């Protein structure tokens, strides 16, 4: 949580005549920026709690928090998500000596199978 960023965005809230609306906007900015809340859900919950209009609260939030904030936050979340994906190990080439040993083993198995078929008939 970046408290400096929260205070900066809270300072961007324009003054209103309705104290409850101003307080709701102040709390909503804290929840969105400070606690990484989802904007739409926070606006709905805070407007219900403070009994203010969700539309008016949304307008104040749109003024206070620039859209670049949400873009940067989404980019960081995408990077975190991509970093959590399983990355397969690099494929190591098989050396020629191991290939030759494997070929000999396979030819030995094939000979045993051919011999067992001949003995069975």
N, C-alpha and C positions, 0 to 999 in steps of 0.2 A: 504494500500500500504506500503510495507516494503522497504524504500529507501536504507537501508544498503544492502539488498539482491540485489537490482537493481545495485548498485554500484559494488558489488562483482562480479556479472555476467558480467557487462560491462567491468570490468578489465580482465576477462577471454577471451575477444575477441582477437584473435591473430592479430598482425600487418599485414597490407596489403599495397601493392603499390598503390592501387586505393583508393583515399581519399573518393570518393562518396560511395564506397562499405563499407568502415569502418564506415562512418557516418550513413549509412543505417542500419548496424548491431547494432550500438549503439542505434539508435532510435527503432529498432525492439525489442531489449532486454527490453527497457523501456516499450514498449507497451505490451509485453507478460507478463513480471513479474510485472510491476508496475500497469498496468491498467487491468490485468486479461484477456488479449486478447487471442483469439484462435490462435495457432501457425501458422497454414496453411494460414488463412485469413490475418493475420498480415504480414507474409512474402510476400504474393502476393501484398498487398496494398503498403507496404513500397518499394518493388522492383519497382513497377510502378512509385511511386512518385519520387524516387531518380534515376530512369532509370538505374538500375543495374540488373544483372542476378539473377533471383529468386533462381536458383540452388546454385550459389556461396553464396548467402545470407543465404540459408538454411544450407549449410555446416558450415558457421561461427556461426550461431545460435546453431547448434548441438554441436559445440565445446564449446561455451560459457555457455550454460545452460545444466546442467546435467539432465539425464532422471528422476532421483529421484524427481526433482522439480515437474515434471508433474504428477508423481505417487502420491505424497503427496497432490497436489492440487486437483486431482480427488477424493482422499479419503475424503478430507474435504468437497467437493461438495456433495458427496454421503451421508455423515453424515447430512449435512444441509437439503438435500432433504428428507431423512428418518425422520428427526425431524419434518418436516412440515406436514407429513401425519397425518390424524385424528386418534387418539387413542380412541377406544371405552371405555366407563366407565366400571368399574368392576361390574360384576353382583352380586347383593346382594341377599342372600338367603331370602326367605319369611318365616317369623316366623310362628310357628304352630297356634298361636291364629288368625292371619290374614287368614291362610288357612281355619280354621274352620268357620270363619265369611263368607268367600267366598263360601264355600260349602253350608252353610245355605241359603245364598242369591240365589244360583243357584237352590237349591231344592225348594225354595219358588216360583221362576219363573216357574219351571217345573210344580209345582202343579197348578198354575194359568193357564198355557197353557192347562193342562189336563182337568181342570174344564171348561174352555171355550169351549173345543172340546166336552165335555159331554153335556154341556148346548145347544150347537148349534145343536146336533143331536136329 
